[in-house]
């Protein structure tokens, strides 16, 4: 024989259904809160990345300055090698054997 029951079966079913509904509501709230939180974090991450990339982008003035600097560097290297070639031709000897250079006009 079963022991005494403190609540009626209909009230027990009502409480059980109410608790089930509360549980499903809580799960839905957690589900939406988690999804919204993840979406917000993704937007913040991608927004921050795009903002950082836009700040690192060079302005037109800076691009022109960099281009002029690169051109000056290249021209200085060309001048250096032209002067070096001219100096070697003027010395008329190689560095190791002091043999003269032979230039052919062709």
Phi and psi restraints in degrees (range 20) as a CNS / XPLOR table:
assign (resid 1 and name C) (resid 2 and name N)
       (resid 2 and name CA) (resid 2 and name C) 1.0 -77.9 20.0 2
assign (resid 2 and name N) (resid 2 and name CA)
       (resid 2 and name C) (resid 3 and name N) 1.0 154.1 20.0 2
assign (resid 2 and name C) (resid 3 and name N)
       (resid 3 and name CA) (resid 3 and name C) 1.0 -74.4 20.0 2
assign (resid 3 and name N) (resid 3 and name CA)
       (resid 3 and name C) (resid 4 and name N) 1.0 175.0 20.0 2
assign (resid 3 and name C) (resid 4 and name N)
       (resid 4 and name CA) (resid 4 and name C) 1.0 -67.9 20.0 2
assign (resid 4 and name N) (resid 4 and name CA)
       (resid 4 and name C) (resid 5 and name N) 1.0 144.9 20.0 2
assign (resid 4 and name C) (resid 5 and name N)
       (resid 5 and name CA) (resid 5 and name C) 1.0 -104.0 20.0 2
assign (resid 5 and name N) (resid 5 and name CA)
       (resid 5 and name C) (resid 6 and name N) 1.0 134.6 20.0 2
assign (resid 5 and name C) (resid 6 and name N)
       (resid 6 and name CA) (resid 6 and name C) 1.0 -86.3 20.0 2
assign (resid 6 and name N) (resid 6 and name CA)
       (resid 6 and name C) (resid 7 and name N) 1.0 -21.5 20.0 2
assign (resid 6 and name C) (resid 7 and name N)
       (resid 7 and name CA) (resid 7 and name C) 1.0 -128.8 20.0 2
assign (resid 7 and name N) (resid 7 and name CA)
       (resid 7 and name C) (resid 8 and name N) 1.0 157.4 20.0 2
assign (resid 7 and name C) (resid 8 and name N)
       (resid 8 and name CA) (resid 8 and name C) 1.0 -73.6 20.0 2
assign (resid 8 and name N) (resid 8 and name CA)
       (resid 8 and name C) (resid 9 and name N) 1.0 153.9 20.0 2
assign (resid 8 and name C) (resid 9 and name N)
       (resid 9 and name CA) (resid 9 and name C) 1.0 -60.6 20.0 2
assign (resid 9 and name N) (resid 9 and name CA)
       (resid 9 and name C) (resid 10 and name N) 1.0 -36.9 20.0 2
assign (resid 9 and name C) (resid 10 and name N)
       (resid 10 and name CA) (resid 10 and name C) 1.0 -66.6 20.0 2
assign (resid 10 and name N) (resid 10 and name CA)
       (resid 10 and name C) (resid 11 and name N) 1.0 -38.0 20.0 2
assign (resid 10 and name C) (resid 11 and name N)
       (resid 11 and name CA) (resid 11 and name C) 1.0 -69.3 20.0 2
assign (resid 11 and name N) (resid 11 and name CA)
       (resid 11 and name C) (resid 12 and name N) 1.0 -36.5 20.0 2
assign (resid 11 and name C) (resid 12 and name N)
       (resid 12 and name CA) (resid 12 and name C) 1.0 -63.2 20.0 2
assign (resid 12 and name N) (resid 12 and name CA)
       (resid 12 and name C) (resid 13 and name N) 1.0 -44.4 20.0 2
assign (resid 12 and name C) (resid 13 and name N)
       (resid 13 and name CA) (resid 13 and name C) 1.0 -63.2 20.0 2
assign (resid 13 and name N) (resid 13 and name CA)
       (resid 13 and name C) (resid 14 and name N) 1.0 -40.4 20.0 2
assign (resid 13 and name C) (resid 14 and name N)
       (resid 14 and name CA) (resid 14 and name C) 1.0 -63.0 20.0 2
assign (resid 14 and name N) (resid 14 and name CA)
       (resid 14 and name C) (resid 15 and name N) 1.0 -46.0 20.0 2
assign (resid 14 and name C) (resid 15 and name N)
       (resid 15 and name CA) (resid 15 and name C) 1.0 -63.3 20.0 2
assign (resid 15 and name N) (resid 15 and name CA)
       (resid 15 and name C) (resid 16 and name N) 1.0 -41.5 20.0 2
assign (resid 15 and name C) (resid 16 and name N)
       (resid 16 and name CA) (resid 16 and name C) 1.0 -61.7 20.0 2
assign (resid 16 and name N) (resid 16 and name CA)
       (resid 16 and name C) (resid 17 and name N) 1.0 -46.1 20.0 2
assign (resid 16 and name C) (resid 17 and name N)
       (resid 17 and name CA) (resid 17 and name C) 1.0 -64.7 20.0 2
assign (resid 17 and name N) (resid 17 and name CA)
       (resid 17 and name C) (resid 18 and name N) 1.0 -39.0 20.0 2
assign (resid 17 and name C) (resid 18 and name N)
       (resid 18 and name CA) (resid 18 and name C) 1.0 -64.7 20.0 2
assign (resid 18 and name N) (resid 18 and name CA)
       (resid 18 and name C) (resid 19 and name N) 1.0 -43.2 20.0 2
assign (resid 18 and name C) (resid 19 and name N)
       (resid 19 and name CA) (resid 19 and name C) 1.0 -65.7 20.0 2
assign (resid 19 and name N) (resid 19 and name CA)
       (resid 19 and name C) (resid 20 and name N) 1.0 -37.8 20.0 2
assign (resid 19 and name C) (resid 20 and name N)
       (resid 20 and name CA) (resid 20 and name C) 1.0 -62.8 20.0 2
assign (resid 20 and name N) (resid 20 and name CA)
       (resid 20 and name C) (resid 21 and name N) 1.0 -42.8 20.0 2
assign (resid 20 and name C) (resid 21 and name N)
       (resid 21 and name CA) (resid 21 and name C) 1.0 -65.7 20.0 2
assign (resid 21 and name N) (resid 21 and name CA)
       (resid 21 and name C) (resid 22 and name N) 1.0 -40.7 20.0 2
assign (resid 21 and name C) (resid 22 and name N)
       (resid 22 and name CA) (resid 22 and name C) 1.0 -62.0 20.0 2
assign (resid 22 and name N) (resid 22 and name CA)
       (resid 22 and name C) (resid 23 and name N) 1.0 -41.0 20.0 2
assign (resid 22 and name C) (resid 23 and name N)
       (resid 23 and name CA) (resid 23 and name C) 1.0 -63.3 20.0 2
assign (resid 23 and name N) (resid 23 and name CA)
       (resid 23 and name C) (resid 24 and name N) 1.0 -46.2 20.0 2
assign (resid 23 and name C) (resid 24 and name N)
       (resid 24 and name CA) (resid 24 and name C) 1.0 -65.9 20.0 2
assign (resid 24 and name N) (resid 24 and name CA)
       (resid 24 and name C) (resid 25 and name N) 1.0 -36.9 20.0 2
assign (resid 24 and name C) (resid 25 and name N)
       (resid 25 and name CA) (resid 25 and name C) 1.0 -63.9 20.0 2
assign (resid 25 and name N) (resid 25 and name CA)
       (resid 25 and name C) (resid 26 and name N) 1.0 -42.3 20.0 2
assign (resid 25 and name C) (resid 26 and name N)
       (resid 26 and name CA) (resid 26 and name C) 1.0 -64.2 20.0 2
assign (resid 26 and name N) (resid 26 and name CA)
       (resid 26 and name C) (resid 27 and name N) 1.0 -42.1 20.0 2
assign (resid 26 and name C) (resid 27 and name N)
       (resid 27 and name CA) (resid 27 and name C) 1.0 -62.8 20.0 2
assign (resid 27 and name N) (resid 27 and name CA)
       (resid 27 and name C) (resid 28 and name N) 1.0 -41.8 20.0 2
assign (resid 27 and name C) (resid 28 and name N)
       (resid 28 and name CA) (resid 28 and name C) 1.0 -63.3 20.0 2
assign (resid 28 and name N) (resid 28 and name CA)
       (resid 28 and name C) (resid 29 and name N) 1.0 -42.3 20.0 2
assign (resid 28 and name C) (resid 29 and name N)
       (resid 29 and name CA) (resid 29 and name C) 1.0 -63.3 20.0 2
assign (resid 29 and name N) (resid 29 and name CA)
       (resid 29 and name C) (resid 30 and name N) 1.0 -45.4 20.0 2
assign (resid 29 and name C) (resid 30 and name N)
       (resid 30 and name CA) (resid 30 and name C) 1.0 -61.8 20.0 2
assign (resid 30 and name N) (resid 30 and name CA)
       (resid 30 and name C) (resid 31 and name N) 1.0 -40.3 20.0 2
assign (resid 30 and name C) (resid 31 and name N)
       (resid 31 and name CA) (resid 31 and name C) 1.0 -61.2 20.0 2
assign (resid 31 and name N) (resid 31 and name CA)
       (resid 31 and name C) (resid 32 and name N) 1.0 -49.9 20.0 2
assign (resid 31 and name C) (resid 32 and name N)
       (resid 32 and name CA) (resid 32 and name C) 1.0 -68.8 20.0 2
assign (resid 32 and name N) (resid 32 and name CA)
       (resid 32 and name C) (resid 33 and name N) 1.0 -38.5 20.0 2
assign (resid 32 and name C) (resid 33 and name N)
       (resid 33 and name CA) (resid 33 and name C) 1.0 -63.6 20.0 2
assign (resid 33 and name N) (resid 33 and name CA)
       (resid 33 and name C) (resid 34 and name N) 1.0 -43.0 20.0 2
assign (resid 33 and name C) (resid 34 and name N)
       (resid 34 and name CA) (resid 34 and name C) 1.0 -64.3 20.0 2
assign (resid 34 and name N) (resid 34 and name CA)
       (resid 34 and name C) (resid 35 and name N) 1.0 -46.0 20.0 2
assign (resid 34 and name C) (resid 35 and name N)
       (resid 35 and name CA) (resid 35 and name C) 1.0 -64.2 20.0 2
assign (resid 35 and name N) (resid 35 and name CA)
       (resid 35 and name C) (resid 36 and name N) 1.0 -42.9 20.0 2
assign (resid 35 and name C) (resid 36 and name N)
       (resid 36 and name CA) (resid 36 and name C) 1.0 -65.0 20.0 2
assign (resid 36 and name N) (resid 36 and name CA)
       (resid 36 and name C) (resid 37 and name N) 1.0 -40.3 20.0 2
assign (resid 36 and name C) (resid 37 and name N)
       (resid 37 and name CA) (resid 37 and name C) 1.0 -61.4 20.0 2
assign (resid 37 and name N) (resid 37 and name CA)
       (resid 37 and name C) (resid 38 and name N) 1.0 -42.1 20.0 2
assign (resid 37 and name C) (resid 38 and name N)
       (resid 38 and name CA) (resid 38 and name C) 1.0 -65.7 20.0 2
assign (resid 38 and name N) (resid 38 and name CA)
       (resid 38 and name C) (resid 39 and name N) 1.0 -41.8 20.0 2
assign (resid 38 and name C) (resid 39 and name N)
       (resid 39 and name CA) (resid 39 and name C) 1.0 -63.9 20.0 2
assign (resid 39 and name N) (resid 39 and name CA)
       (resid 39 and name C) (resid 40 and name N) 1.0 -42.4 20.0 2
assign (resid 39 and name C) (resid 40 and name N)
       (resid 40 and name CA) (resid 40 and name C) 1.0 -62.9 20.0 2
assign (resid 40 and name N) (resid 40 and name CA)
       (resid 40 and name C) (resid 41 and name N) 1.0 -43.2 20.0 2
assign (resid 40 and name C) (resid 41 and name N)
       (resid 41 and name CA) (resid 41 and name C) 1.0 -62.6 20.0 2
assign (resid 41 and name N) (resid 41 and name CA)
       (resid 41 and name C) (resid 42 and name N) 1.0 -40.4 20.0 2
assign (resid 41 and name C) (resid 42 and name N)
       (resid 42 and name CA) (resid 42 and name C) 1.0 -64.1 20.0 2
assign (resid 42 and name N) (resid 42 and name CA)
       (resid 42 and name C) (resid 43 and name N) 1.0 -43.9 20.0 2
assign (resid 42 and name C) (resid 43 and name N)
       (resid 43 and name CA) (resid 43 and name C) 1.0 -61.8 20.0 2
assign (resid 43 and name N) (resid 43 and name CA)
       (resid 43 and name C) (resid 44 and name N) 1.0 -41.9 20.0 2
assign (resid 43 and name C) (resid 44 and name N)
       (resid 44 and name CA) (resid 44 and name C) 1.0 -63.6 20.0 2
assign (resid 44 and name N) (resid 44 and name CA)
       (resid 44 and name C) (resid 45 and name N) 1.0 -42.0 20.0 2
assign (resid 44 and name C) (resid 45 and name N)
       (resid 45 and name CA) (resid 45 and name C) 1.0 -63.6 20.0 2
assign (resid 45 and name N) (resid 45 and name CA)
       (resid 45 and name C) (resid 46 and name N) 1.0 -51.3 20.0 2
assign (resid 45 and name C) (resid 46 and name N)
       (resid 46 and name CA) (resid 46 and name C) 1.0 -68.9 20.0 2
assign (resid 46 and name N) (resid 46 and name CA)
       (resid 46 and name C) (resid 47 and name N) 1.0 -37.2 20.0 2
assign (resid 46 and name C) (resid 47 and name N)
       (resid 47 and name CA) (resid 47 and name C) 1.0 -63.7 20.0 2
assign (resid 47 and name N) (resid 47 and name CA)
       (resid 47 and name C) (resid 48 and name N) 1.0 -43.2 20.0 2
assign (resid 47 and name C) (resid 48 and name N)
       (resid 48 and name CA) (resid 48 and name C) 1.0 -63.6 20.0 2
assign (resid 48 and name N) (resid 48 and name CA)
       (resid 48 and name C) (resid 49 and name N) 1.0 -39.9 20.0 2
assign (resid 48 and name C) (resid 49 and name N)
       (resid 49 and name CA) (resid 49 and name C) 1.0 -64.0 20.0 2
assign (resid 49 and name N) (resid 49 and name CA)
       (resid 49 and name C) (resid 50 and name N) 1.0 -45.7 20.0 2
assign (resid 49 and name C) (resid 50 and name N)
       (resid 50 and name CA) (resid 50 and name C) 1.0 -64.8 20.0 2
assign (resid 50 and name N) (resid 50 and name CA)
       (resid 50 and name C) (resid 51 and name N) 1.0 -39.1 20.0 2
assign (resid 50 and name C) (resid 51 and name N)
       (resid 51 and name CA) (resid 51 and name C) 1.0 -63.8 20.0 2
assign (resid 51 and name N) (resid 51 and name CA)
       (resid 51 and name C) (resid 52 and name N) 1.0 -44.1 20.0 2
assign (resid 51 and name C) (resid 52 and name N)
       (resid 52 and name CA) (resid 52 and name C) 1.0 -62.5 20.0 2
assign (resid 52 and name N) (resid 52 and name CA)
       (resid 52 and name C) (resid 53 and name N) 1.0 -42.7 20.0 2
assign (resid 52 and name C) (resid 53 and name N)
       (resid 53 and name CA) (resid 53 and name C) 1.0 -65.0 20.0 2
assign (resid 53 and name N) (resid 53 and name CA)
       (resid 53 and name C) (resid 54 and name N) 1.0 -38.1 20.0 2
assign (resid 53 and name C) (resid 54 and name N)
       (resid 54 and name CA) (resid 54 and name C) 1.0 -70.2 20.0 2
assign (resid 54 and name N) (resid 54 and name CA)
       (resid 54 and name C) (resid 55 and name N) 1.0 -31.7 20.0 2
assign (resid 54 and name C) (resid 55 and name N)
       (resid 55 and name CA) (resid 55 and name C) 1.0 -73.2 20.0 2
assign (resid 55 and name N) (resid 55 and name CA)
       (resid 55 and name C) (resid 56 and name N) 1.0 -28.7 20.0 2
assign (resid 55 and name C) (resid 56 and name N)
       (resid 56 and name CA) (resid 56 and name C) 1.0 -80.5 20.0 2
assign (resid 56 and name N) (resid 56 and name CA)
       (resid 56 and name C) (resid 57 and name N) 1.0 -13.2 20.0 2
assign (resid 56 and name C) (resid 57 and name N)
       (resid 57 and name CA) (resid 57 and name C) 1.0 -69.3 20.0 2
assign (resid 57 and name N) (resid 57 and name CA)
       (resid 57 and name C) (resid 58 and name N) 1.0 136.0 20.0 2
assign (resid 57 and name C) (resid 58 and name N)
       (resid 58 and name CA) (resid 58 and name C) 1.0 -77.4 20.0 2
assign (resid 58 and name N) (resid 58 and name CA)
       (resid 58 and name C) (resid 59 and name N) 1.0 144.9 20.0 2
assign (resid 58 and name C) (resid 59 and name N)
       (resid 59 and name CA) (resid 59 and name C) 1.0 -77.8 20.0 2
assign (resid 59 and name N) (resid 59 and name CA)
       (resid 59 and name C) (resid 60 and name N) 1.0 170.2 20.0 2
assign (resid 59 and name C) (resid 60 and name N)
       (resid 60 and name CA) (resid 60 and name C) 1.0 -62.1 20.0 2
assign (resid 60 and name N) (resid 60 and name CA)
       (resid 60 and name C) (resid 61 and name N) 1.0 -39.6 20.0 2
assign (resid 60 and name C) (resid 61 and name N)
       (resid 61 and name CA) (resid 61 and name C) 1.0 -62.7 20.0 2
assign (resid 61 and name N) (resid 61 and name CA)
       (resid 61 and name C) (resid 62 and name N) 1.0 -44.8 20.0 2
assign (resid 61 and name C) (resid 62 and name N)
       (resid 62 and name CA) (resid 62 and name C) 1.0 -65.6 20.0 2
assign (resid 62 and name N) (resid 62 and name CA)
       (resid 62 and name C) (resid 63 and name N) 1.0 -36.7 20.0 2
assign (resid 62 and name C) (resid 63 and name N)
       (resid 63 and name CA) (resid 63 and name C) 1.0 -63.1 20.0 2
assign (resid 63 and name N) (resid 63 and name CA)
       (resid 63 and name C) (resid 64 and name N) 1.0 -43.2 20.0 2
assign (resid 63 and name C) (resid 64 and name N)
       (resid 64 and name CA) (resid 64 and name C) 1.0 -64.2 20.0 2
assign (resid 64 and name N) (resid 64 and name CA)
       (resid 64 and name C) (resid 65 and name N) 1.0 -41.7 20.0 2
assign (resid 64 and name C) (resid 65 and name N)
       (resid 65 and name CA) (resid 65 and name C) 1.0 -60.9 20.0 2
assign (resid 65 and name N) (resid 65 and name CA)
       (resid 65 and name C) (resid 66 and name N) 1.0 -43.8 20.0 2
assign (resid 65 and name C) (resid 66 and name N)
       (resid 66 and name CA) (resid 66 and name C) 1.0 -64.9 20.0 2
assign (resid 66 and name N) (resid 66 and name CA)
       (resid 66 and name C) (resid 67 and name N) 1.0 -40.0 20.0 2
assign (resid 66 and name C) (resid 67 and name N)
       (resid 67 and name CA) (resid 67 and name C) 1.0 -64.5 20.0 2
assign (resid 67 and name N) (resid 67 and name CA)
       (resid 67 and name C) (resid 68 and name N) 1.0 -43.1 20.0 2
assign (resid 67 and name C) (resid 68 and name N)
       (resid 68 and name CA) (resid 68 and name C) 1.0 -63.7 20.0 2
assign (resid 68 and name N) (resid 68 and name CA)
       (resid 68 and name C) (resid 69 and name N) 1.0 -41.8 20.0 2
assign (resid 68 and name C) (resid 69 and name N)
       (resid 69 and name CA) (resid 69 and name C) 1.0 -63.0 20.0 2
assign (resid 69 and name N) (resid 69 and name CA)
       (resid 69 and name C) (resid 70 and name N) 1.0 -43.5 20.0 2
assign (resid 69 and name C) (resid 70 and name N)
       (resid 70 and name CA) (resid 70 and name C) 1.0 -63.7 20.0 2
assign (resid 70 and name N) (resid 70 and name CA)
       (resid 70 and name C) (resid 71 and name N) 1.0 -41.3 20.0 2
assign (resid 70 and name C) (resid 71 and name N)
       (resid 71 and name CA) (resid 71 and name C) 1.0 -64.3 20.0 2
assign (resid 71 and name N) (resid 71 and name CA)
       (resid 71 and name C) (resid 72 and name N) 1.0 -41.1 20.0 2
assign (resid 71 and name C) (resid 72 and name N)
       (resid 72 and name CA) (resid 72 and name C) 1.0 -63.6 20.0 2
assign (resid 72 and name N) (resid 72 and name CA)
       (resid 72 and name C) (resid 73 and name N) 1.0 -39.7 20.0 2
assign (resid 72 and name C) (resid 73 and name N)
       (resid 73 and name CA) (resid 73 and name C) 1.0 -62.9 20.0 2
assign (resid 73 and name N) (resid 73 and name CA)
       (resid 73 and name C) (resid 74 and name N) 1.0 -45.8 20.0 2
assign (resid 73 and name C) (resid 74 and name N)
       (resid 74 and name CA) (resid 74 and name C) 1.0 -64.4 20.0 2
assign (resid 74 and name N) (resid 74 and name CA)
       (resid 74 and name C) (resid 75 and name N) 1.0 -43.3 20.0 2
assign (resid 74 and name C) (resid 75 and name N)
       (resid 75 and name CA) (resid 75 and name C) 1.0 -64.7 20.0 2
assign (resid 75 and name N) (resid 75 and name CA)
       (resid 75 and name C) (resid 76 and name N) 1.0 -37.0 20.0 2
assign (resid 75 and name C) (resid 76 and name N)
       (resid 76 and name CA) (resid 76 and name C) 1.0 -65.6 20.0 2
assign (resid 76 and name N) (resid 76 and name CA)
       (resid 76 and name C) (resid 77 and name N) 1.0 -37.6 20.0 2
assign (resid 76 and name C) (resid 77 and name N)
       (resid 77 and name CA) (resid 77 and name C) 1.0 -67.0 20.0 2
assign (resid 77 and name N) (resid 77 and name CA)
       (resid 77 and name C) (resid 78 and name N) 1.0 -40.4 20.0 2
assign (resid 77 and name C) (resid 78 and name N)
       (resid 78 and name CA) (resid 78 and name C) 1.0 -62.8 20.0 2
assign (resid 78 and name N) (resid 78 and name CA)
       (resid 78 and name C) (resid 79 and name N) 1.0 -44.5 20.0 2
assign (resid 78 and name C) (resid 79 and name N)
       (resid 79 and name CA) (resid 79 and name C) 1.0 -62.3 20.0 2
assign (resid 79 and name N) (resid 79 and name CA)
       (resid 79 and name C) (resid 80 and name N) 1.0 -41.5 20.0 2
assign (resid 79 and name C) (resid 80 and name N)
       (resid 80 and name CA) (resid 80 and name C) 1.0 -60.1 20.0 2
assign (resid 80 and name N) (resid 80 and name CA)
       (resid 80 and name C) (resid 81 and name N) 1.0 -47.2 20.0 2
assign (resid 80 and name C) (resid 81 and name N)
       (resid 81 and name CA) (resid 81 and name C) 1.0 -70.7 20.0 2
assign (resid 81 and name N) (resid 81 and name CA)
       (resid 81 and name C) (resid 82 and name N) 1.0 -32.0 20.0 2
assign (resid 81 and name C) (resid 82 and name N)
       (resid 82 and name CA) (resid 82 and name C) 1.0 -66.8 20.0 2
assign (resid 82 and name N) (resid 82 and name CA)
       (resid 82 and name C) (resid 83 and name N) 1.0 -43.4 20.0 2
assign (resid 82 and name C) (resid 83 and name N)
       (resid 83 and name CA) (resid 83 and name C) 1.0 -64.7 20.0 2
assign (resid 83 and name N) (resid 83 and name CA)
       (resid 83 and name C) (resid 84 and name N) 1.0 -39.7 20.0 2
assign (resid 83 and name C) (resid 84 and name N)
       (resid 84 and name CA) (resid 84 and name C) 1.0 -63.2 20.0 2
assign (resid 84 and name N) (resid 84 and name CA)
       (resid 84 and name C) (resid 85 and name N) 1.0 -43.0 20.0 2
assign (resid 84 and name C) (resid 85 and name N)
       (resid 85 and name CA) (resid 85 and name C) 1.0 -64.4 20.0 2
assign (resid 85 and name N) (resid 85 and name CA)
       (resid 85 and name C) (resid 86 and name N) 1.0 -42.0 20.0 2
assign (resid 85 and name C) (resid 86 and name N)
       (resid 86 and name CA) (resid 86 and name C) 1.0 -63.6 20.0 2
assign (resid 86 and name N) (resid 86 and name CA)
       (resid 86 and name C) (resid 87 and name N) 1.0 -42.1 20.0 2
assign (resid 86 and name C) (resid 87 and name N)
       (resid 87 and name CA) (resid 87 and name C) 1.0 -64.6 20.0 2
assign (resid 87 and name N) (resid 87 and name CA)
       (resid 87 and name C) (resid 88 and name N) 1.0 -39.1 20.0 2
assign (resid 87 and name C) (resid 88 and name N)
       (resid 88 and name CA) (resid 88 and name C) 1.0 -67.6 20.0 2
assign (resid 88 and name N) (resid 88 and name CA)
       (resid 88 and name C) (resid 89 and name N) 1.0 -37.4 20.0 2
assign (resid 88 and name C) (resid 89 and name N)
       (resid 89 and name CA) (resid 89 and name C) 1.0 -70.0 20.0 2
assign (resid 89 and name N) (resid 89 and name CA)
       (resid 89 and name C) (resid 90 and name N) 1.0 -33.5 20.0 2
assign (resid 89 and name C) (resid 90 and name N)
       (resid 90 and name CA) (resid 90 and name C) 1.0 -71.9 20.0 2
assign (resid 90 and name N) (resid 90 and name CA)
       (resid 90 and name C) (resid 91 and name N) 1.0 -32.6 20.0 2
assign (resid 90 and name C) (resid 91 and name N)
       (resid 91 and name CA) (resid 91 and name C) 1.0 -73.7 20.0 2
assign (resid 91 and name N) (resid 91 and name CA)
       (resid 91 and name C) (resid 92 and name N) 1.0 -21.5 20.0 2
assign (resid 91 and name C) (resid 92 and name N)
       (resid 92 and name CA) (resid 92 and name C) 1.0 54.5 20.0 2
assign (resid 92 and name N) (resid 92 and name CA)
       (resid 92 and name C) (resid 93 and name N) 1.0 29.3 20.0 2
assign (resid 92 and name C) (resid 93 and name N)
       (resid 93 and name CA) (resid 93 and name C) 1.0 -148.6 20.0 2
assign (resid 93 and name N) (resid 93 and name CA)
       (resid 93 and name C) (resid 94 and name N) 1.0 153.8 20.0 2
assign (resid 93 and name C) (resid 94 and name N)
       (resid 94 and name CA) (resid 94 and name C) 1.0 -82.4 20.0 2
assign (resid 94 and name N) (resid 94 and name CA)
       (resid 94 and name C) (resid 95 and name N) 1.0 164.4 20.0 2
assign (resid 94 and name C) (resid 95 and name N)
       (resid 95 and name CA) (resid 95 and name C) 1.0 -69.4 20.0 2
assign (resid 95 and name N) (resid 95 and name CA)
       (resid 95 and name C) (resid 96 and name N) 1.0 -30.1 20.0 2
assign (resid 95 and name C) (resid 96 and name N)
       (resid 96 and name CA) (resid 96 and name C) 1.0 -98.3 20.0 2
assign (resid 96 and name N) (resid 96 and name CA)
       (resid 96 and name C) (resid 97 and name N) 1.0 -47.0 20.0 2
assign (resid 96 and name C) (resid 97 and name N)
       (resid 97 and name CA) (resid 97 and name C) 1.0 -106.0 20.0 2
assign (resid 97 and name N) (resid 97 and name CA)
       (resid 97 and name C) (resid 98 and name N) 1.0 -6.2 20.0 2
assign (resid 97 and name C) (resid 98 and name N)
       (resid 98 and name CA) (resid 98 and name C) 1.0 56.4 20.0 2
assign (resid 98 and name N) (resid 98 and name CA)
       (resid 98 and name C) (resid 99 and name N) 1.0 28.6 20.0 2
assign (resid 98 and name C) (resid 99 and name N)
       (resid 99 and name CA) (resid 99 and name C) 1.0 -82.5 20.0 2
assign (resid 99 and name N) (resid 99 and name CA)
       (resid 99 and name C) (resid 100 and name N) 1.0 144.7 20.0 2
assign (resid 99 and name C) (resid 100 and name N)
       (resid 100 and name CA) (resid 100 and name C) 1.0 -72.7 20.0 2
assign (resid 100 and name N) (resid 100 and name CA)
       (resid 100 and name C) (resid 101 and name N) 1.0 153.8 20.0 2
assign (resid 100 and name C) (resid 101 and name N)
       (resid 101 and name CA) (resid 101 and name C) 1.0 -76.4 20.0 2
assign (resid 101 and name N) (resid 101 and name CA)
       (resid 101 and name C) (resid 102 and name N) 1.0 143.8 20.0 2
assign (resid 101 and name C) (resid 102 and name N)
       (resid 102 and name CA) (resid 102 and name C) 1.0 -109.8 20.0 2
assign (resid 102 and name N) (resid 102 and name CA)
       (resid 102 and name C) (resid 103 and name N) 1.0 117.0 20.0 2
assign (resid 102 and name C) (resid 103 and name N)
       (resid 103 and name CA) (resid 103 and name C) 1.0 -104.1 20.0 2
assign (resid 103 and name N) (resid 103 and name CA)
       (resid 103 and name C) (resid 104 and name N) 1.0 134.3 20.0 2
assign (resid 103 and name C) (resid 104 and name N)
       (resid 104 and name CA) (resid 104 and name C) 1.0 -110.9 20.0 2
assign (resid 104 and name N) (resid 104 and name CA)
       (resid 104 and name C) (resid 105 and name N) 1.0 133.0 20.0 2
assign (resid 104 and name C) (resid 105 and name N)
       (resid 105 and name CA) (resid 105 and name C) 1.0 -94.8 20.0 2
assign (resid 105 and name N) (resid 105 and name CA)
       (resid 105 and name C) (resid 106 and name N) 1.0 110.8 20.0 2
